[in-house]
Amino acid sequence: MHHPALLACIGLILSWTSLLGNIPLTLEAINGPKANVTRSAAGVLEIHGPVSLTASPASQVKPGKWVLEMEVFSVGEIQKIRLIPGPPFDGSKSRPLPDIGHSEAWTRYAASVNPPKNPRVIDWQQLRIDLPISATGVLQIRNPHLRPERQGEFDVPSATSQNAAETKTLESYLNRTFDQEISHISVQSNALTIRGKISGNTEGLFLAEIPMEFILGHSKPYESLTPLPVSAGGEYTISLPRTVTRDARALDRLTSRWQLFRQTPNGYEPASHARYADDVVCRSPELPPAKVSSKKGLGGWRPSRIPDGTDEIKELGITAVTVNIFSLHQFVSLTPAPDTTPFTWQGRTYHARQEAFEKYDNTFREAEAKGLMVSTILLIDNTTTATSPEAKLLGHPDTIRNCQYAMPNVTSADGLALYGAILNLLTERWSQDHGPHGRVHHWIVHNEVDFGWVWTNAGVKSDVQYMDLYQRSMRIIHLIARQYDPNARAFITLTHHWASPGTKYGYGSKRMIDLLLQFCRAEGDFPWALAYHPYPESLFNPRTWEDKQPTFDFNTPKITPKNLEVLDAYMKLPALRYQGEVRTVHLSENGFNSKDYSPKALEDQAAGMALAWKKMQGLSSIESWQYHNWIDSRREGGLRIGLRKFPDDSQDPLGKKPIWFLYQALGTSQEDQVTAPYLKTIGISSWDEIIHHGMIR
């Protein structure tokens, strides 16, 4: 760690090999009395507090349109960034650069460095970048370079899209009150049964089928109309075949919506909200649900992460794990190959890649043998950087380049069919009790969707547009998985940004939950669950008891371990329940950082976990806490958030930190003894002092 006063004479150099016309940059901290600046052995620049950097190109920059590009990991949004060409660095020539958004992951940052009036003029030898990082913010930078500008890359993304309904149309639909409704839809093996009751005029009513990919407000509001047979008492029951043939394709109507329309002199007008199926026939209705003996879980698990064969699951007393499934398109090919097996879904022929499935079978078999509850996280590649036709079809077409993962393509018949084909293979294969492939119990639908701009991108979308897309993904997973497991749940996944969006591109977790409820009220409820990530206010600071933003009310900006009671209270509100029952809550990704491996940093890390555990014990809505990360990873922007040290640590590779031994003791007879020393760390005399006992509203 460098002393701030020495920054003026410290050069922190980052340079990479020039590729494809790129010019590496050397970044040098030139001032910042309130900043701490360090460089890792891997060449990553880490900055705490406001600072100015000079960027020196490794070779001559010829006239042309140039872009400053680097990878950034930013805890906290950085606004009012300025660029000054020089030397000399004349403030009158200063010009703004785009904000660096709060990311919590490595993301690409790109900005034009050319003067706006003469964009091809090079009037500098160096660039100065002024970064007004907040006192609590942390910025990491790697791979800084100049590159030629790509045509159209700085065009403002359009909020208008043919791949999403208009915001006003959605809001009007969700807020509208209809006299009629469909009360229940049941999907059997070969038929669908739709029931309801009509109030008042029963003339001219029709039942409309609306395939999931249809977009509200577009020119085709429904696929077909069926006259509605209404009894004298106003009740109706209609049975339709589950499979129909259209355009020479046999289509399963499992995922369709159904809506009442009335014939008027002006055409057919909606008479109800649309509704999805309420229940689905299951091949194994007696399949038992997952049962956990404690709330102690582990995130990102796979058996091979520790090479010596240590049974970490048994040693730590783990009862639940999450498993990431990256690149969801990997399971299916659009064309045959020697290692694929053909199958059909929605009248289309696909080709299953058996090797892709077998890679996961061992993980799920071993998890089942250990009695673990397994939740998978389904991740879809960014379509703008994908190369395979399957990946490009599977991801949403409005996805932008600067994101980690994409929303599925749920408003395209072909995209939705591919998505459904993959989900059907996964859920059928891994929904067997003691079957040959292992078992998955729950399905976490993508990652941190309130921060969807980074983690589940669908381009520029309002919150209600985004939720309209996302809830379709939740619905299709729910409907397909319930064919094979009556207990499977689709989980919405959210960050600790609660009533505050956290960034201009965020939506806020509370807003996402409230919008999902609004869609459920309109189109039929289903037993979705919550996968929440209540990290401390700053991912770098494990001393969550010092968090400033958490409050004990429903409008708290953040929910962190400090105020977990708010999440529990909110999920227990009557409006949040499913058929009177509190929805399942998993804290599916959470951990505490140790800024280094010093005794004090490791003590603070363990104290944060002790506090969170003591909070959770009295919160009945929370079924499981999956600790992230099991092992420190070099790919997490300098965080040391694991229970174990880096695998390549020079002094103690994979070493067990104090938090490992704490986590082992939690939920056992040793818990009180092992947690007691951390009372002093937090500054309390008993654990009851951290529990909130007042009203939350």
N, C-alpha and C positions, 0 to 999 in steps of 0.2 A: 504494500500500500504506500503510495507516494503522499508526502505532506503537501497540502494545497499551495503553500508559499513557494514550492519549488517548481510549480507547473510552467512558469515562464521559460525555464531553461531545460525542460524535459521534452524530448521529441518522442512521440509514440508512433511508430511507423507500422503501417499496414500496407502491404503490397502483394499482388498476385500476378501470376503469369498472364501476359496479354493474350486474349483469345478473340478471334473474329473481329478485329479492329478495335477492341477495347484497350483503353489506356489506364493502367493501374494508377492509383492515387496514394500518395503518402499523406496521412493525416497527422497533424501536429497540434497539440494543445498549446495555445499561446497566452491564455489568461483564464481566469476563473477562480478568484480567491475563495469562493464558497463551494468549489467543486472538488470531488475526488475522482481522479482518472487513473485507471490501471489498464495494463494489457496482459492478456493471458498468454501462455506458451503457444496456444493455437492461433494467436494473432487477433484475438477479439478485443476490441476497445470497449471498456465499461466506464460509464460516466454517471456520477451522482452529483446533481446540482448544475446550475447554469455554467456554460463554458463557450469559448470561441475556438474553432479549429481552423487551421489552414490546410488546404488540400493542394498538394503539389503533384502535377502529372509527371509520370516517369519518362515521357518523351514529348516532343513538340506537338502542340495541338494545332492542326491546320484549320483554315476557315471551313465552316460547315455548321450544321445544327447538331449540338452535342447535348447529351443527357448525363447528369450526375445520377449514378445508380449505386445502391448499396443494400445490403440486407440488414434489417434492424429488428431488435427485440426491445419493445418499449413498455415499461410499466408506468402508465400515466401518459396522457396525450400531451404533445408538445406543439404549441401554437406560436404564431408570430416569429417564425424562423426567417432569418434574413441572410442573403448572400451578397457579398461585396467583392468585386474583382479588384486585383491589384498585383503587386504593390505600386503605389501606395494605396492603402485601403481607405478610400474616401467615402465617408458615410453618405454623401449626396448621391453616390452611385448605387446605394443599397437597393435591393429589390427583394420582394417576398418569395419564399419558397412554400410549397404545400406543407400542411401540418403533417406531423408524424403521429399516426393514430395509436391509441392504446392497443397493444396487440397480444401480449403474453405468448407469442410464438414468433419464430423467425419469419419475417415478411419482406417482400421486395419494396423498396422505396425508390422512386424515380422522379426527377425534376429537370426541366429545361434550364440550362445555364446561360443561354444566349441572351443578349440584350434585346428587349422587345422591338425596338425601332429598327435595328440592323441585325437581324437574327443570324447572319452568317459572319459577322465581324468577331474576331478574337482580340479583345482589348485587355488581356491579362496574362500573367505568368502563373499566378496562383489564385485560388478562390478562398475567401474567408467565409465560414459558416457560423453564424451566431445561433446558439441553441439555448433558449431560455427554459431549461429543464427545471421543474419545480423542486423544492427541497426534499420532497418525498419520492420524486420520480427517479427512474433508473433507465438509462439508454445503453444498449449494446450495439456495436457496429462491426460488421465484417464485410469483406470483399468490396471495398469502395473503388469505383472506377468510372471513367468516362466512356461513353459509347455513342455511336451515331443514333440520332432520333429515328424512330420508326414512324412511317406514315400513319397519321390519325391517332397515335397513341394518347395524345392529350385532349382529344375530343371529349366533351362532357357526355358521360353516359346518359342515355335518354330514360326518363321515367315512364315513357309510353312503350308498351310492349304488346305484341300479338300473343304472347305466351302467358299472359296474366289478365285477370279481370280488372276493370277500372276501380279505383278506390271508392268513388262515390256510388258506383253500382253495387259494390259489396256492402258498403255501410247501409244503403237503403234497404237491401235485401235482409240483412241481419236484424235491422231495427223494425222491420215491418211486422205488423200483426195480421194474421189471416183468420178467417172464420172457420176454416176447415183444417184438418190435419190427418196425417197418416199416423196411427198409434203404434203399429208393430209390424215388423217385417222379419220373417223367418226363412232361412235358406236350408232346404233339405237336399238330399242327394241329387234329385232330378227336377226339383220344382222350387218355386218361391211362393210363399203365402203372405199376402198383404192385407192388413185389417185396419179398420177405422170406423168412424161414425160421422155422418154429415149433419150439420145443423142448418135448418131452413131449407132453401131451395135445393132440390136434388137433381134438377134438370141440367143436361148439357155438360156433365162432369166426365172427365177422362183421366186415366192414369198414364203418366208419361214416364218413359225410361230415359234416364240421363246418364250416359257412361261417365266414369270418373274424370276422363280427360276433357270433357266439355267445359267451356269457359263461360261463366255467367255474363250475359250481355252481348255475346257474340251472335252471329246471324242464325245459328242453328241451336235453338234452346233445348231440343229433345231429339231422341232417336226415333221413337215410335209412340203412338197413342192407342190406348185400349179403352173402350167404353166401360164405365164404372157401374157394376150392378148393385143398386142400392135397395135395401129392404124397406118395407113400409115404416119400420122404426128408425130408419136412417142409417142402419149399420150396413157394412159391406165387408165381404171377404172375397178375395180374388186370388186364384192360383194360376201361375204362369210357369212355363218351362224354364228351367234354370239355364239351359243351353239353347241358343238360337244360331241360325246360319245367316250371315250377311257377307256379301261379296265373296261367296264361296269359302268363307271361314266359319268354323264352329267357335262361337264366343260364349264364354262362361260369364253370366251376369252377376256373379258373386259380389263384385265391387261396384256395381251400378247404384246410382241414386234413383229414387222414385218420388214423383211429385204429382199433385193434382192440378189439372188445368180445367178451366170452364170455357166452353164455346160461347163467343159473343159475336155481335154483328161486325166487330173489328178484328176478329180472329180468336185465337186461343190465349187466354190470360191466366197467369198463375193463380191458383186458389189455395195453395198451401206452401209451406217450405218443402224443400226436398228432404228425403230421409234415406239414410243408409240402413243396411241390414242390422237388426238388433241381436240376432243369434244365428249361429252357423252349425250345421251338423258336424260332429267331430268323429273321426275314425276311432279314437281311443278316449271315450268320455270318462273312463276310470283312471286315467293317467294321474298319478298323485302330484300335488304341488310341491315346490321346493320348501323345505323347512330349515330354518337356521337356528342354531342353539345360542348364538350371541350376535351382536351387531358388528363383529370384527371381520373385515374383509380386506382384499388386496386388489389393487388396480393394475391393468396391463400385464396380467399373469400369463406366463407360458412355462412349461416344465423345464425347458432347457436353459433358462436364463442364468442358473448357477450350475457350472459345469461339473462340480464334484459329486452330484447326486444327492445333495443334502435335501431332506424332506422339510423344506421351509414351512409348508402348509401345516404340518403336524406340530413343528416346534413352536410356531407362532399362535397356533390355535385358530387358524383362519376358517371361516365358514362360508364365505362368498367371494367370488372373483369376477372381474370384468376382463373380457378378451376383445382386443381390437381386430376387426376385419377390415383391412385396408383394401383399396382398389376392388370394389365390389364387382366390377365387370369381369374380374379374373375367372369367375366360375363358368362363364358361358361364352361360346364363340358363335358368331353369326354364320360361319362357314364350317364345313366339316374338316377334320384333321385326323391323323392316325390315332391320336390319343383321346378322341372325343366320342361321346355317345349321343345320338340324335334323340330328341324328344319334342313334343309339341306343347304349346301354351297359347291360348287365345288364337287358335287357327294358324299359328306361325311355327315353323320348324327351327329349333335352336340345337346347339351342340354343347353338351355338358363336358367340362374339362375335369376329368376324374382326379387328376393329380392335384388340382387346386383344392378339392374337397379333402383329399387324404392328408394334406398338410395340417389341417385343423382337427382331423379325427383323433389323433393321438392326444392333443390338448384336452378335448372334450371327454374322451374316454378316461383319462387320468383324473380329471376333475370329478367325474361321476363316481369313480372308484373311491375318491376321498370324501364323497358325500357333500360336495360343494354346490351351492347355488351359482349358476353361471348366467351372466348377462353379457351379450355381445354388443359392441358399438359398431354400427354400420356406416362406413365412410366411402364417399364417392369422389373419384378423381376430378380435379379441375379440368373442365372440357377444353379450355384454351391452351393448355399445355399437354393434353393427352395426345397420344399418337394412334392408338387402336380405334377402329370404327366402333367397337362395343362401348368404349369409354366415352367417345364423343356423342353417341346416341343416348347413353344412360344419363348423362349430366344435363342440367338445365341449360338451354341455349343462350340465356342472358348472362351466364356466369362471366365474371371479369377475370383478367389475368392475375391481379394482385390479391389472391386469396389462397387458402389452404385446400379446402374441399368444396364440393358443389352440392346444391340441391338436386334431387332426381328430376328427371324430365317428365313431370306428372301431367302436363297439359298437351301431350302428344300421344296419339294412339300407339305409334310404334315404340316411343320411348317408355311409355307406361307398360306396354306388353313385355318389353325386355326386363324392366324392373320387376314386374310381377313374376316372370319366369324364374328369375334368380331367387326371389324371396320364396317361391314355392319349393324350389329345390332345397334351399337351406332349411326351411322350417320342417319340411317332410323328413329330411335326413336326420335332423338333430332334435326330433321330438319323439323319442322312443325311450322307454324306461329300460335301462340296462340293455340297450340295443348295440349293434356292432360298431356304431360310429360315435357313441357318447351322446350327451344331451345338453341342450341349451334351454334355459327356462324363460328368459326374458330378452327383449330386443330394444336396445337403446337407439333411438332414431336420430342418427347423425351426431353432431357435437355442438354444444353451446349455441343454440339457435338464436338466443337473444343477441348474440354476437355473430350472427350469421354472415355478416360482411366478410369475416375472416374464415369462419369454420364451416359454414353451409351456405355458400353464396348462390344467389339467383339474380344478380344484378341489382340495379336501383329499384327498390320496391318500398312502398309504404308498409307500415306494420300490418295492416289488415290484408294487403296483397300478399305479403310474405307468409302470414299465417294461413291464408287460403291455400297456398301451395304446400306448406309444411303439414297441415292437418290431413291433406290427402295422403301424404307419405305415411303418416301415423295410421290412418284408416286402412290403407291397403295392407300394411304389415299386420295390423290387428285381425282383419278379416281372413287373410291367408293363414296366419299362424294358428288361429282358432279352429281351423279344419283338422289340426293334428294334436293340439294341446289345449284343453279347455281352461287352463290356468295361465297361459302365456299372456304377457302384457307388453304393450308398446309404451316406452318411456319417453317423455319429453325431456330434453337435456338443456340445462340452464346454468349461467354463471352466478357469481355473487353480486352482480349489479342488479339490484332489486327494483326500487321505484325510480332510480336514476339510470339512464341508459349507459352511463360510463364513458361514452364517446358519441360523436355526432352520427356515427354509423350504427350505433347500438339501438336496441328497442326497449331493453329493460325486462327482467324476468317476470315481474308482476304483470306487466302489460301483455306479455306472451301468454301467461296462464289465463288472464281474464279474456283475451281474444279466443283462446281455445275453448273456454267455457261458453262463449257466445255462439261459436259454431256448433257446439254440442247441444245447446238449447234449441237452436234452429233445426239441426239436421239429425238429431238423435244422439243421446249420450252413449259412451262406451267406456270400459274400465281402464282408461289410460292411467299411467302412474308417473311419478316425478323422479328424475335423476338430477340432483342438484349438486353444485360445486361451491360450497361455502369456504373458499380459501380466505386467509387473512386479507385485510384491506390492501396491503402490498404483499405480493408473492415473495418478495425478498425479506420481509420482516416477520419472523415467526411469533413475535410478541403480540399476539392478537388481542390480548387484554388492553393494549394501548391503542387499539383502533379508534379513530375519531368519528368516522361516518356512521357506524351502526347505532341505531336507536331502537327503543322498544315500542314501536308502533308500526302499523302496516304501510306507512309511507317512508320507512327507513331507506336511505339511499342504497345501502348495502346490507346483505345478510352474510355475516362471517361467523366463525365459532363464538364470538363474543355475544351475539344475539340470536342464537339458533332457536330460542323460544318463539321468535316471531314467525318463523317458517312453520313450526308445529302448530301454532295457534291459527295461522291462516289456512292451512290444509284441513283443519277441523271445523271451519265455518260450514254451515249447512249447505251453502251454495256450491261449495267445492266437493262435496261428497258424491259418491256414485251409489245410487239406490240406498242412501242412508249410511253407507260405510265410508270411513276415512280412506282415501286413496293411499296406496303404498308410496313411501318416500325412501329412496336410496340416496345417500350422499356418496355418489359414485366416483367422484374424483376430488380428492382433498389431500393436502399435505402441508408440511411446515419446512421452511428452508433453514439450512445452516450456512451462513455466508462463507464459512470456511470450516476447517476441522479443529479449531481451537476449543478448549474446554468450555468457554463461555458461550460460543455459538452453538455448540452441541447441547448445552444445558437449556438454552432458550428454545431450541427446536423441540426437545422432549417436553418442556413445560407447556408449549402450545398444544401438543397432542393430549397431555393430561387434562388440560382445561376442556378441550372439546369432548373428550370421553365422559368426563363428569357431567357436562351439560346434557349429553345425549341420553344418559341413563333414565332421566325422568320424562323423556319426550317419546310418547308411545307411537306417534305417526312414523318415526324413523326406524326402519327395519334393519338397515345395514349401512356401514361406513366402509367404503373401499379406499384404503390408503394408497395415495399416489405420491411419490413413485416408490416402487419396491427398492430399486437400485439407482443411485445417482447416474444421470445421463449427460453426456457432453452435448446433446442436441437440445437442451432445455435452457438455452440462453444464459448460462452461468449459474442457474439454480442448482443447489445441492439439496434436493428435497427428499432424497431417498432414506430408507431405513438402513441401507448399506452404502458404503463409499463407492467412488468410481471404480469400475473393474480394472482400470489401468492406473490407479493411484500409485505413485512411486514408492510410498512407504507402507501402505496397508490396503492393497487391492481387495475390493469387496468387503472391507472391514465392517463389522457390526457397530453402528453408532449407539449411544445411550438410548435413543428413541427405539431402537430395535428391542432392547431388553425391556423397556417400558411397555411397548406394544405387546410383547409376549406376556407380560404380567396382567394386562387389562382383562377383566372378566374372570380372574382366577382369585384364589385365596391370598395371593401375593400382591394384589392390586393396591391396597391401602399402604402397605409398606414401601412399595416402589414409587408410588406417586407422591408420598409425603414430602420428600425433599423439595419438590417443585412448588410447594406452597410459598416457601421463602422467595423463590425466583419471581413469582407473580406478585408477592407482597401481601399475602392474605394469611389468616390463621386457620381457616377451615374452608372446605370446598363449598359449603353452603353460601359463602359470601359471593360467589360468582353466579349463583342461580337467581334469575329474575322471578319474583313472586307476585308482581303487580299485574293489573289488567293490561291487556294488549289489544288495541283496536285502531 
